[in-house]
Amino acid sequence: MPEADDDPAVPVHCPECETTTRVPLSTLAEAIERHNENLHDGAERARVDPDVADQLADLVAEDLGLFD
């Protein structure tokens, strides 16, 4: 398991709750699932902040050479 200082925090946004929080990357999927299960009866409402998700997708595509 990564050290707390080495684990980047990712912004998670829930438009239905009108909240944004930062969650360690190592627990991101579990935190989103737990939020949606507990507050939205399992409906997918909370998600990685869309702007951050777009930036991550661009970085991955660049790393894979998809922009060449």
Sequence and secondary structure as in RCSB ss.txt:
>XXXX:A:sequence
MPEADDDPAVPVHCPECETTTRVPLSTLAEAIERHNENLHDGAERARVDPDVADQLADLVAEDLGLFD
>XXXX:A:secstr
   GGGS EEEEEETTTTEEEEEEGGGHHHHHHHHHHHHHTT    EE HHHHHHHHHHHHHHTTTT 
